[in-house]
Amino acid sequence: MAQEEENRRMPAGMAGLTTYTDVNPNKIKLKPEYVVGIVAALVLAELVLYMSVVPI
Protein backbone atom coordinates (compact mmCIF):
# COMPACT_ATOMS: atom_id res chain seq x y z
CA MET A 1 0.00 0.00 0.00
CA ALA A 2 2.76 2.48 0.88
CA GLN A 3 4.53 1.65 -2.39
CA GLU A 4 1.38 2.57 -4.37
CA GLU A 5 1.12 5.97 -2.63
CA GLU A 6 4.77 6.77 -3.39
CA ASN A 7 4.33 6.03 -7.09
CA ARG A 8 1.17 8.10 -7.39
CA ARG A 9 1.86 11.35 -9.28
CA MET A 10 -0.07 14.47 -10.09
CA PRO A 11 -1.00 15.11 -13.71
CA ALA A 12 1.74 17.12 -15.43
CA GLY A 13 -0.72 19.74 -16.66
CA MET A 14 -1.89 20.79 -13.20
CA ALA A 15 1.22 20.41 -11.05
CA GLY A 16 -0.57 21.96 -8.07
CA LEU A 17 -1.14 25.32 -9.77
CA THR A 18 -4.62 26.78 -9.73
CA THR A 19 -5.74 29.46 -12.14
CA TYR A 20 -8.95 31.41 -11.95
CA THR A 21 -9.76 32.49 -15.48
CA ASP A 22 -13.30 33.60 -14.67
CA VAL A 23 -12.19 36.03 -11.94
CA ASN A 24 -10.90 39.40 -13.13
CA PRO A 25 -10.00 41.86 -10.36
CA ASN A 26 -9.51 44.75 -12.81
CA LYS A 27 -12.58 46.95 -13.08
CA ILE A 28 -11.37 49.09 -15.99
CA LYS A 29 -10.78 47.34 -19.29
CA LEU A 30 -9.08 49.37 -22.02
CA LYS A 31 -7.75 48.21 -25.35
CA PRO A 32 -4.03 48.88 -25.79
CA GLU A 33 -4.86 51.07 -28.82
CA TYR A 34 -6.88 53.40 -26.58
CA VAL A 35 -4.04 53.69 -24.09
CA VAL A 36 -1.57 54.58 -26.85
CA GLY A 37 -4.03 57.11 -28.26
CA ILE A 38 -4.60 58.77 -24.91
CA VAL A 39 -0.86 59.00 -24.23
CA ALA A 40 -0.22 60.43 -27.70
CA ALA A 41 -2.98 63.02 -27.21
CA LEU A 42 -1.53 64.04 -23.85
CA VAL A 43 1.96 64.41 -25.32
CA LEU A 44 0.59 66.46 -28.22
CA ALA A 45 -1.43 68.69 -25.87
CA GLU A 46 1.63 69.18 -23.68
CA LEU A 47 3.74 70.17 -26.70
CA VAL A 48 1.10 72.66 -27.88
CA LEU A 49 0.88 74.23 -24.43
CA TYR A 50 4.65 74.36 -24.07
CA MET A 51 5.11 76.00 -27.47
CA SER A 52 2.42 78.59 -26.80
CA VAL A 53 3.75 79.54 -23.35
CA VAL A 54 7.49 79.54 -24.13
CA PRO A 55 8.08 80.99 -27.63
CA ILE A 56 11.43 80.23 -29.19
CHARMM internal coordinates of N, CA and C (Angstrom, degrees):
IC EDIT
DIST 1 N 1 CA 1.4507
DIST 1 CA 1 C 1.5290
ANGL 1 N 1 CA 1 C 111.37
DIST 1 C 2 N 1.3225
ANGL 1 CA 1 C 2 N 117.92
DIHE 1 N 1 CA 1 C 2 N -44.71
DIST 2 N 2 CA 1.4566
ANGL 1 C 2 N 2 CA 120.94
DIHE 1 CA 1 C 2 N 2 CA -179.52
DIST 2 CA 2 C 1.5266
ANGL 2 N 2 CA 2 C 110.44
DIHE 1 C 2 N 2 CA 2 C -64.99
DIST 2 C 3 N 1.3405
ANGL 2 CA 2 C 3 N 116.13
DIHE 2 N 2 CA 2 C 3 N -34.62
DIST 3 N 3 CA 1.4693
ANGL 2 C 3 N 3 CA 119.78
DIHE 2 CA 2 C 3 N 3 CA 178.97
DIST 3 CA 3 C 1.5328
ANGL 3 N 3 CA 3 C 110.80
DIHE 2 C 3 N 3 CA 3 C -64.50
DIST 3 C 4 N 1.3305
ANGL 3 CA 3 C 4 N 117.63
DIHE 3 N 3 CA 3 C 4 N -37.72
DIST 4 N 4 CA 1.4662
ANGL 3 C 4 N 4 CA 121.45
DIHE 3 CA 3 C 4 N 4 CA 179.12
DIST 4 CA 4 C 1.5347
ANGL 4 N 4 CA 4 C 110.86
DIHE 3 C 4 N 4 CA 4 C -65.09
DIST 4 C 5 N 1.3281
ANGL 4 CA 4 C 5 N 117.42
DIHE 4 N 4 CA 4 C 5 N -40.43
DIST 5 N 5 CA 1.4616
ANGL 4 C 5 N 5 CA 120.87
DIHE 4 CA 4 C 5 N 5 CA -179.76
DIST 5 CA 5 C 1.5260
ANGL 5 N 5 CA 5 C 111.51
DIHE 4 C 5 N 5 CA 5 C -67.71
DIST 5 C 6 N 1.3304
ANGL 5 CA 5 C 6 N 118.04
DIHE 5 N 5 CA 5 C 6 N -33.82
DIST 6 N 6 CA 1.4549
ANGL 5 C 6 N 6 CA 120.81
DIHE 5 CA 5 C 6 N 6 CA 178.61
DIST 6 CA 6 C 1.5210
ANGL 6 N 6 CA 6 C 111.29
DIHE 5 C 6 N 6 CA 6 C -68.51
DIST 6 C 7 N 1.3241
ANGL 6 CA 6 C 7 N 117.39
DIHE 6 N 6 CA 6 C 7 N -35.84
DIST 7 N 7 CA 1.4552
ANGL 6 C 7 N 7 CA 121.15
DIHE 6 CA 6 C 7 N 7 CA -176.77
DIST 7 CA 7 C 1.5284
ANGL 7 N 7 CA 7 C 112.79
DIHE 6 C 7 N 7 CA 7 C -83.85
DIST 7 C 8 N 1.3091
ANGL 7 CA 7 C 8 N 117.55
DIHE 7 N 7 CA 7 C 8 N -7.96
DIST 8 N 8 CA 1.4519
ANGL 7 C 8 N 8 CA 120.70
DIHE 7 CA 7 C 8 N 8 CA -179.99
DIST 8 CA 8 C 1.5286
ANGL 8 N 8 CA 8 C 109.30
DIHE 7 C 8 N 8 CA 8 C -74.17
DIST 8 C 9 N 1.3354
ANGL 8 CA 8 C 9 N 117.04
DIHE 8 N 8 CA 8 C 9 N 130.35
DIST 9 N 9 CA 1.4597
ANGL 8 C 9 N 9 CA 121.25
DIHE 8 CA 8 C 9 N 9 CA -177.16
DIST 9 CA 9 C 1.5188
ANGL 9 N 9 CA 9 C 109.69
DIHE 8 C 9 N 9 CA 9 C -125.89
DIST 9 C 10 N 1.3175
ANGL 9 CA 9 C 10 N 113.68
DIHE 9 N 9 CA 9 C 10 N 156.51
DIST 10 N 10 CA 1.4598
ANGL 9 C 10 N 10 CA 119.97
DIHE 9 CA 9 C 10 N 10 CA 175.51
DIST 10 CA 10 C 1.5220
ANGL 10 N 10 CA 10 C 108.53
DIHE 9 C 10 N 10 CA 10 C -78.27
DIST 10 C 11 N 1.3261
ANGL 10 CA 10 C 11 N 117.91
DIHE 10 N 10 CA 10 C 11 N 153.42
DIST 11 N 11 CA 1.4589
ANGL 10 C 11 N 11 CA 119.04
DIHE 10 CA 10 C 11 N 11 CA 174.31
DIST 11 CA 11 C 1.5309
ANGL 11 N 11 CA 11 C 110.45
DIHE 10 C 11 N 11 CA 11 C -62.55
DIST 11 C 12 N 1.3081
ANGL 11 CA 11 C 12 N 116.83
DIHE 11 N 11 CA 11 C 12 N 142.01
DIST 12 N 12 CA 1.4645
ANGL 11 C 12 N 12 CA 121.37
DIHE 11 CA 11 C 12 N 12 CA -175.26
DIST 12 CA 12 C 1.5284
ANGL 12 N 12 CA 12 C 111.56
DIHE 11 C 12 N 12 CA 12 C -64.45
DIST 12 C 13 N 1.3127
ANGL 12 CA 12 C 13 N 118.10
DIHE 12 N 12 CA 12 C 13 N -28.79
DIST 13 N 13 CA 1.4533
ANGL 12 C 13 N 13 CA 120.77
DIHE 12 CA 12 C 13 N 13 CA -177.71
DIST 13 CA 13 C 1.5142
ANGL 13 N 13 CA 13 C 112.75
DIHE 12 C 13 N 13 CA 13 C -71.29
DIST 13 C 14 N 1.2940
ANGL 13 CA 13 C 14 N 119.46
DIHE 13 N 13 CA 13 C 14 N -30.32
DIST 14 N 14 CA 1.4614
ANGL 13 C 14 N 14 CA 121.53
DIHE 13 CA 13 C 14 N 14 CA -177.13
DIST 14 CA 14 C 1.5248
ANGL 14 N 14 CA 14 C 111.63
DIHE 13 C 14 N 14 CA 14 C -91.91
DIST 14 C 15 N 1.2717
ANGL 14 CA 14 C 15 N 118.64
DIHE 14 N 14 CA 14 C 15 N -52.93
DIST 15 N 15 CA 1.4622
ANGL 14 C 15 N 15 CA 125.23
DIHE 14 CA 14 C 15 N 15 CA 177.06
DIST 15 CA 15 C 1.5323
ANGL 15 N 15 CA 15 C 112.97
DIHE 14 C 15 N 15 CA 15 C 50.65
DIST 15 C 16 N 1.3191
ANGL 15 CA 15 C 16 N 117.74
DIHE 15 N 15 CA 15 C 16 N 29.21
DIST 16 N 16 CA 1.4477
ANGL 15 C 16 N 16 CA 120.96
DIHE 15 CA 15 C 16 N 16 CA 176.30
DIST 16 CA 16 C 1.5155
ANGL 16 N 16 CA 16 C 114.35
DIHE 15 C 16 N 16 CA 16 C 82.51
DIST 16 C 17 N 1.3216
ANGL 16 CA 16 C 17 N 118.61
DIHE 16 N 16 CA 16 C 17 N 1.03
DIST 17 N 17 CA 1.4610
ANGL 16 C 17 N 17 CA 121.40
DIHE 16 CA 16 C 17 N 17 CA 179.96
DIST 17 CA 17 C 1.5211
ANGL 17 N 17 CA 17 C 109.34
DIHE 16 C 17 N 17 CA 17 C -92.84
DIST 17 C 18 N 1.3060
ANGL 17 CA 17 C 18 N 115.62
DIHE 17 N 17 CA 17 C 18 N 136.64
DIST 18 N 18 CA 1.4560
ANGL 17 C 18 N 18 CA 120.80
DIHE 17 CA 17 C 18 N 18 CA 179.28
DIST 18 CA 18 C 1.5164
ANGL 18 N 18 CA 18 C 108.56
DIHE 17 C 18 N 18 CA 18 C -118.30
DIST 18 C 19 N 1.3165
ANGL 18 CA 18 C 19 N 116.10
DIHE 18 N 18 CA 18 C 19 N 130.20
DIST 19 N 19 CA 1.4584
ANGL 18 C 19 N 19 CA 120.36
DIHE 18 CA 18 C 19 N 19 CA 176.71
DIST 19 CA 19 C 1.5100
ANGL 19 N 19 CA 19 C 108.73
DIHE 18 C 19 N 19 CA 19 C -119.34
DIST 19 C 20 N 1.3078
ANGL 19 CA 19 C 20 N 115.41
DIHE 19 N 19 CA 19 C 20 N 142.60
DIST 20 N 20 CA 1.4473
ANGL 19 C 20 N 20 CA 121.56
DIHE 19 CA 19 C 20 N 20 CA 178.70
DIST 20 CA 20 C 1.5236
ANGL 20 N 20 CA 20 C 107.51
DIHE 19 C 20 N 20 CA 20 C -114.48
DIST 20 C 21 N 1.3192
ANGL 20 CA 20 C 21 N 116.26
DIHE 20 N 20 CA 20 C 21 N 93.59
DIST 21 N 21 CA 1.4544
ANGL 20 C 21 N 21 CA 119.95
DIHE 20 CA 20 C 21 N 21 CA -176.75
DIST 21 CA 21 C 1.5197
ANGL 21 N 21 CA 21 C 112.23
DIHE 20 C 21 N 21 CA 21 C -80.00
DIST 21 C 22 N 1.3166
ANGL 21 CA 21 C 22 N 117.25
DIHE 21 N 21 CA 21 C 22 N -21.57
DIST 22 N 22 CA 1.4679
ANGL 21 C 22 N 22 CA 119.65
DIHE 21 CA 21 C 22 N 22 CA -178.41
DIST 22 CA 22 C 1.5232
ANGL 22 N 22 CA 22 C 112.51
DIHE 21 C 22 N 22 CA 22 C -86.90
DIST 22 C 23 N 1.3285
ANGL 22 CA 22 C 23 N 118.18
DIHE 22 N 22 CA 22 C 23 N -9.27
DIST 23 N 23 CA 1.4557
ANGL 22 C 23 N 23 CA 121.88
DIHE 22 CA 22 C 23 N 23 CA -179.81
DIST 23 CA 23 C 1.5214
ANGL 23 N 23 CA 23 C 108.25
DIHE 22 C 23 N 23 CA 23 C -101.68
DIST 23 C 24 N 1.3295
ANGL 23 CA 23 C 24 N 116.31
DIHE 23 N 23 CA 23 C 24 N 123.93
DIST 24 N 24 CA 1.4596
ANGL 23 C 24 N 24 CA 121.54
DIHE 23 CA 23 C 24 N 24 CA 178.69
DIST 24 CA 24 C 1.5251
ANGL 24 N 24 CA 24 C 108.13
DIHE 23 C 24 N 24 CA 24 C -127.80
DIST 24 C 25 N 1.3460
ANGL 24 CA 24 C 25 N 117.91
DIHE 24 N 24 CA 24 C 25 N 107.13
DIST 25 N 25 CA 1.4603
ANGL 24 C 25 N 25 CA 119.45
DIHE 24 CA 24 C 25 N 25 CA -176.99
DIST 25 CA 25 C 1.5191
ANGL 25 N 25 CA 25 C 113.46
DIHE 24 C 25 N 25 CA 25 C -73.24
DIST 25 C 26 N 1.3288
ANGL 25 CA 25 C 26 N 119.04
DIHE 25 N 25 CA 25 C 26 N -16.08
DIST 26 N 26 CA 1.4585
ANGL 25 C 26 N 26 CA 121.24
DIHE 25 CA 25 C 26 N 26 CA -179.53
DIST 26 CA 26 C 1.5154
ANGL 26 N 26 CA 26 C 110.18
DIHE 25 C 26 N 26 CA 26 C -76.49
DIST 26 C 27 N 1.3108
ANGL 26 CA 26 C 27 N 116.48
DIHE 26 N 26 CA 26 C 27 N 129.11
DIST 27 N 27 CA 1.4608
ANGL 26 C 27 N 27 CA 121.14
DIHE 26 CA 26 C 27 N 27 CA -179.90
DIST 27 CA 27 C 1.5215
ANGL 27 N 27 CA 27 C 111.37
DIHE 26 C 27 N 27 CA 27 C -88.61
DIST 27 C 28 N 1.3313
ANGL 27 CA 27 C 28 N 117.16
DIHE 27 N 27 CA 27 C 28 N -31.23
DIST 28 N 28 CA 1.4577
ANGL 27 C 28 N 28 CA 121.51
DIHE 27 CA 27 C 28 N 28 CA -177.23
DIST 28 CA 28 C 1.5235
ANGL 28 N 28 CA 28 C 108.35
DIHE 27 C 28 N 28 CA 28 C -100.83
DIST 28 C 29 N 1.3219
ANGL 28 CA 28 C 29 N 115.75
DIHE 28 N 28 CA 28 C 29 N 124.39
DIST 29 N 29 CA 1.4532
ANGL 28 C 29 N 29 CA 120.22
DIHE 28 CA 28 C 29 N 29 CA 177.48
DIST 29 CA 29 C 1.5228
ANGL 29 N 29 CA 29 C 107.86
DIHE 28 C 29 N 29 CA 29 C -117.13
DIST 29 C 30 N 1.3314
ANGL 29 CA 29 C 30 N 116.16
DIHE 29 N 29 CA 29 C 30 N 118.28
DIST 30 N 30 CA 1.4559
ANGL 29 C 30 N 30 CA 122.19
DIHE 29 CA 29 C 30 N 30 CA 178.80
DIST 30 CA 30 C 1.5239
ANGL 30 N 30 CA 30 C 108.47
DIHE 29 C 30 N 30 CA 30 C -125.75
DIST 30 C 31 N 1.3181
ANGL 30 CA 30 C 31 N 114.95
DIHE 30 N 30 CA 30 C 31 N 141.30
DIST 31 N 31 CA 1.4578
ANGL 30 C 31 N 31 CA 119.30
DIHE 30 CA 30 C 31 N 31 CA 174.27
DIST 31 CA 31 C 1.5282
ANGL 31 N 31 CA 31 C 107.72
DIHE 30 C 31 N 31 CA 31 C -72.80
DIST 31 C 32 N 1.3161
ANGL 31 CA 31 C 32 N 117.36
DIHE 31 N 31 CA 31 C 32 N 148.50
DIST 32 N 32 CA 1.4640
ANGL 31 C 32 N 32 CA 119.86
DIHE 31 CA 31 C 32 N 32 CA 178.73
DIST 32 CA 32 C 1.5275
ANGL 32 N 32 CA 32 C 112.58
DIHE 31 C 32 N 32 CA 32 C -59.13
DIST 32 C 33 N 1.3326
ANGL 32 CA 32 C 33 N 117.53
DIHE 32 N 32 CA 32 C 33 N -31.12
DIST 33 N 33 CA 1.4647
ANGL 32 C 33 N 33 CA 120.78
DIHE 32 CA 32 C 33 N 33 CA 178.78
DIST 33 CA 33 C 1.5183
ANGL 33 N 33 CA 33 C 110.88
DIHE 32 C 33 N 33 CA 33 C -63.09
DIST 33 C 34 N 1.3269
ANGL 33 CA 33 C 34 N 117.43
DIHE 33 N 33 CA 33 C 34 N -37.81
DIST 34 N 34 CA 1.4592
ANGL 33 C 34 N 34 CA 121.54
DIHE 33 CA 33 C 34 N 34 CA 178.90
DIST 34 CA 34 C 1.5235
ANGL 34 N 34 CA 34 C 110.76
DIHE 33 C 34 N 34 CA 34 C -66.51
DIST 34 C 35 N 1.3124
ANGL 34 CA 34 C 35 N 116.35
DIHE 34 N 34 CA 34 C 35 N -40.77
DIST 35 N 35 CA 1.4688
ANGL 34 C 35 N 35 CA 120.38
DIHE 34 CA 34 C 35 N 35 CA -179.83
DIST 35 CA 35 C 1.5225
ANGL 35 N 35 CA 35 C 109.83
DIHE 34 C 35 N 35 CA 35 C -63.55
DIST 35 C 36 N 1.3374
ANGL 35 CA 35 C 36 N 117.04
DIHE 35 N 35 CA 35 C 36 N -44.23
DIST 36 N 36 CA 1.4621
ANGL 35 C 36 N 36 CA 120.74
DIHE 35 CA 35 C 36 N 36 CA 179.18
DIST 36 CA 36 C 1.5262
ANGL 36 N 36 CA 36 C 109.99
DIHE 35 C 36 N 36 CA 36 C -63.70
DIST 36 C 37 N 1.3274
ANGL 36 CA 36 C 37 N 116.85
DIHE 36 N 36 CA 36 C 37 N -40.56
DIST 37 N 37 CA 1.4575
ANGL 36 C 37 N 37 CA 120.57
DIHE 36 CA 36 C 37 N 37 CA 179.08
DIST 37 CA 37 C 1.5119
ANGL 37 N 37 CA 37 C 112.64
DIHE 36 C 37 N 37 CA 37 C -64.69
DIST 37 C 38 N 1.3032
ANGL 37 CA 37 C 38 N 116.96
DIHE 37 N 37 CA 37 C 38 N -41.96
DIST 38 N 38 CA 1.4675
ANGL 37 C 38 N 38 CA 121.01
DIHE 37 CA 37 C 38 N 38 CA 179.17
DIST 38 CA 38 C 1.5251
ANGL 38 N 38 CA 38 C 110.58
DIHE 37 C 38 N 38 CA 38 C -64.69
DIST 38 C 39 N 1.3276
ANGL 38 CA 38 C 39 N 116.75
DIHE 38 N 38 CA 38 C 39 N -43.55
DIST 39 N 39 CA 1.4653
ANGL 38 C 39 N 39 CA 120.43
DIHE 38 CA 38 C 39 N 39 CA 179.52
DIST 39 CA 39 C 1.5238
ANGL 39 N 39 CA 39 C 110.03
DIHE 38 C 39 N 39 CA 39 C -64.72
DIST 39 C 40 N 1.3218
ANGL 39 CA 39 C 40 N 117.51
DIHE 39 N 39 CA 39 C 40 N -42.32
DIST 40 N 40 CA 1.4659
ANGL 39 C 40 N 40 CA 120.59
DIHE 39 CA 39 C 40 N 40 CA 179.13
DIST 40 CA 40 C 1.5268
ANGL 40 N 40 CA 40 C 110.65
DIHE 39 C 40 N 40 CA 40 C -63.19
DIST 40 C 41 N 1.3304
ANGL 40 CA 40 C 41 N 117.47
DIHE 40 N 40 CA 40 C 41 N -40.81
DIST 41 N 41 CA 1.4671
ANGL 40 C 41 N 41 CA 120.87
DIHE 40 CA 40 C 41 N 41 CA 178.65
DIST 41 CA 41 C 1.5260
ANGL 41 N 41 CA 41 C 110.89
DIHE 40 C 41 N 41 CA 41 C -64.68
DIST 41 C 42 N 1.3203
ANGL 41 CA 41 C 42 N 117.35
DIHE 41 N 41 CA 41 C 42 N -39.87
DIST 42 N 42 CA 1.4627
ANGL 41 C 42 N 42 CA 120.46
DIHE 41 CA 41 C 42 N 42 CA 178.20
DIST 42 CA 42 C 1.5257
ANGL 42 N 42 CA 42 C 111.26
DIHE 41 C 42 N 42 CA 42 C -65.02
DIST 42 C 43 N 1.3270
ANGL 42 CA 42 C 43 N 116.88
DIHE 42 N 42 CA 42 C 43 N -42.29
DIST 43 N 43 CA 1.4647
ANGL 42 C 43 N 43 CA 120.22
DIHE 42 CA 42 C 43 N 43 CA 178.92
DIST 43 CA 43 C 1.5208
ANGL 43 N 43 CA 43 C 109.82
DIHE 42 C 43 N 43 CA 43 C -63.96
DIST 43 C 44 N 1.3285
ANGL 43 CA 43 C 44 N 117.26
DIHE 43 N 43 CA 43 C 44 N -43.60
DIST 44 N 44 CA 1.4589
ANGL 43 C 44 N 44 CA 120.92
DIHE 43 CA 43 C 44 N 44 CA 179.19
DIST 44 CA 44 C 1.5298
ANGL 44 N 44 CA 44 C 111.31
DIHE 43 C 44 N 44 CA 44 C -62.76
DIST 44 C 45 N 1.3378
ANGL 44 CA 44 C 45 N 116.76
DIHE 44 N 44 CA 44 C 45 N -44.56
DIST 45 N 45 CA 1.4637
ANGL 44 C 45 N 45 CA 120.70
DIHE 44 CA 44 C 45 N 45 CA 178.57
DIST 45 CA 45 C 1.5280
ANGL 45 N 45 CA 45 C 110.74
DIHE 44 C 45 N 45 CA 45 C -62.28
DIST 45 C 46 N 1.3190
ANGL 45 CA 45 C 46 N 116.58
DIHE 45 N 45 CA 45 C 46 N -38.98
DIST 46 N 46 CA 1.4591
ANGL 45 C 46 N 46 CA 120.54
DIHE 45 CA 45 C 46 N 46 CA 179.50
DIST 46 CA 46 C 1.5267
ANGL 46 N 46 CA 46 C 110.74
DIHE 45 C 46 N 46 CA 46 C -66.13
DIST 46 C 47 N 1.3430
ANGL 46 CA 46 C 47 N 116.72
DIHE 46 N 46 CA 46 C 47 N -40.59
DIST 47 N 47 CA 1.4615
ANGL 46 C 47 N 47 CA 119.87
DIHE 46 CA 46 C 47 N 47 CA 177.87
DIST 47 CA 47 C 1.5249
ANGL 47 N 47 CA 47 C 111.31
DIHE 46 C 47 N 47 CA 47 C -65.37
DIST 47 C 48 N 1.3141
ANGL 47 CA 47 C 48 N 118.09
DIHE 47 N 47 CA 47 C 48 N -40.83
DIST 48 N 48 CA 1.4681
ANGL 47 C 48 N 48 CA 121.65
DIHE 47 CA 47 C 48 N 48 CA 178.60
DIST 48 CA 48 C 1.5168
ANGL 48 N 48 CA 48 C 109.94
DIHE 47 C 48 N 48 CA 48 C -62.96
DIST 48 C 49 N 1.3149
ANGL 48 CA 48 C 49 N 117.44
DIHE 48 N 48 CA 48 C 49 N -45.67
DIST 49 N 49 CA 1.4624
ANGL 48 C 49 N 49 CA 120.46
DIHE 48 CA 48 C 49 N 49 CA 179.22
DIST 49 CA 49 C 1.5264
ANGL 49 N 49 CA 49 C 111.71
DIHE 48 C 49 N 49 CA 49 C -64.88
DIST 49 C 50 N 1.3108
ANGL 49 CA 49 C 50 N 116.70
DIHE 49 N 49 CA 49 C 50 N -40.11
DIST 50 N 50 CA 1.4583
ANGL 49 C 50 N 50 CA 120.38
DIHE 49 CA 49 C 50 N 50 CA -179.58
DIST 50 CA 50 C 1.5300
ANGL 50 N 50 CA 50 C 110.57
DIHE 49 C 50 N 50 CA 50 C -65.29
DIST 50 C 51 N 1.3253
ANGL 50 CA 50 C 51 N 116.81
DIHE 50 N 50 CA 50 C 51 N -42.16
DIST 51 N 51 CA 1.4640
ANGL 50 C 51 N 51 CA 120.66
DIHE 50 CA 50 C 51 N 51 CA -178.44
DIST 51 CA 51 C 1.5313
ANGL 51 N 51 CA 51 C 111.28
DIHE 50 C 51 N 51 CA 51 C -69.38
DIST 51 C 52 N 1.3210
ANGL 51 CA 51 C 52 N 117.35
DIHE 51 N 51 CA 51 C 52 N -31.53
DIST 52 N 52 CA 1.4538
ANGL 51 C 52 N 52 CA 118.87
DIHE 51 CA 51 C 52 N 52 CA -178.54
DIST 52 CA 52 C 1.5298
ANGL 52 N 52 CA 52 C 111.73
DIHE 51 C 52 N 52 CA 52 C -80.37
DIST 52 C 53 N 1.3169
ANGL 52 CA 52 C 53 N 117.88
DIHE 52 N 52 CA 52 C 53 N -26.50
DIST 53 N 53 CA 1.4635
ANGL 52 C 53 N 53 CA 121.07
DIHE 52 CA 52 C 53 N 53 CA -178.17
DIST 53 CA 53 C 1.5250
ANGL 53 N 53 CA 53 C 110.38
DIHE 52 C 53 N 53 CA 53 C -87.28
DIST 53 C 54 N 1.3281
ANGL 53 CA 53 C 54 N 118.33
DIHE 53 N 53 CA 53 C 54 N -39.61
DIST 54 N 54 CA 1.4522
ANGL 53 C 54 N 54 CA 122.58
DIHE 53 CA 53 C 54 N 54 CA -176.81
DIST 54 CA 54 C 1.5219
ANGL 54 N 54 CA 54 C 108.31
DIHE 53 C 54 N 54 CA 54 C -116.36
DIST 54 C 55 N 1.3387
ANGL 54 CA 54 C 55 N 118.07
DIHE 54 N 54 CA 54 C 55 N 89.32
DIST 55 N 55 CA 1.4742
ANGL 54 C 55 N 55 CA 119.85
DIHE 54 CA 54 C 55 N 55 CA 178.59
DIST 55 CA 55 C 1.5139
ANGL 55 N 55 CA 55 C 110.93
DIHE 54 C 55 N 55 CA 55 C -71.41
DIST 55 C 56 N 1.3099
ANGL 55 CA 55 C 56 N 115.50
DIHE 55 N 55 CA 55 C 56 N 146.05
DIST 56 N 56 CA 1.4674
ANGL 55 C 56 N 56 CA 120.58
DIHE 55 CA 55 C 56 N 56 CA -178.22
DIST 56 CA 56 C 1.5071
ANGL 56 N 56 CA 56 C 110.36
DIHE 55 C 56 N 56 CA 56 C -89.27
END
COOR INIT
IC SEED 1 N 1 CA 1 C
IC BUILD
